[in-house]
Amino acid sequence: MKFFGYLFDPARWGGSDGILALCGQHLEYTLVTLLIAGVIGFPIGLYVGHTRRGVTLVVGLANALRALPSLGILVLLVILCGPLFTSDLAFELPSLIVLVLLAVPPIMTTTYAGIAAVDPAAVDAARGMGYRPLGIVFQVEIPCALPFIFSGLRNATLQVISTATIAAYASLGGLGRLIIDGRAQSDYGQMVAGAVMVGVLVILVDFLISVVARLMVSRGLRRIG
């Protein structure tokens, strides 16, 4: 139980560098990353799925981004950005870029897969009813593709929460701070606290996304996700 002493010590939870504050920072990194990745990945996946153009390029790009070594890219970007910025942006921007590169592939590919999997008969029926192209996309294809879209969002979110610990390597906050500082101080209880809290966040956020998906996805489509 000595390894859990740090986690269950009430004094470790409060303050600007307490566990709660670090959880808030971790979630902030995750939210900002997902917003940017969604703005990038969702329209690309939507366009490719709807038009069937650029499929090979999207798949190849997604595979290439997944293969990037996150920590190595982070260190390289910090070195490159260091001389350009004198503020914390020199560390925040590289961390954000790395996390966005991690989150874009699942959002982009599942959006494409979801749109491409929509029953052509449903699209033809909508077209026959006089739906314009944008009407087909937003009223037929996207609702039918929601199980895939939520699956990609879920995948991206869990990956970002797990990987956002690398922000601590760039002298930023988040739960990775507990792991990095604990290792530097040979404080295994602190390291365990960081690892456990990352796991807890993953479980809670995963549950939240599943609840939202259940509310938004049509009952007949839930089995797809």
FENNORVEN-V334825 format. One record per pair of residues at least 12 apart in sequence whose ideal C-beta (glycine too) atoms are under 6 Angstrom apart, sorted by the first residue. I is the first residue (numbers start at 1). GAP is how many residues later the second one is. Records with the same first field share a line. If there is no record, write none. Layout:
I->GAP, GAP
This chain:
3->185, 186, 189
5->184
6->183, 184, 187
7->186, 189
22->151, 152, 153, 155
25->148, 149
26->138, 148, 149
29->135, 138, 145
30->130, 131, 134
33->66, 67, 70, 127
36->64
37->63, 66, 67, 70
38->69
40->64
41->63, 66, 67
42->65, 69
44->64
45->63, 66, 67
46->65
48->64
49->63, 66, 67
50->65, 87
62->43, 47
65->36, 40
66->39
70->28, 93, 96
71->95
73->25
74->20, 24, 92
77->17, 20
78->16, 92
81->12, 13
91->79, 80, 81
95->72, 75, 77
99->61
102->57, 61
103->53, 57
106->46, 49, 50
107->45, 49
110->38, 41, 42
111->38
113->35
114->31, 34, 35
115->26, 30
118->23, 26
122->18
123->13
126->14
146->71
147->70, 74, 77, 78
150->63, 75
151->74
154->55
157->48
158->44
161->40, 41
165->14
168->12
175->19, 22, 23
178->12, 15, 16
179->12, 15
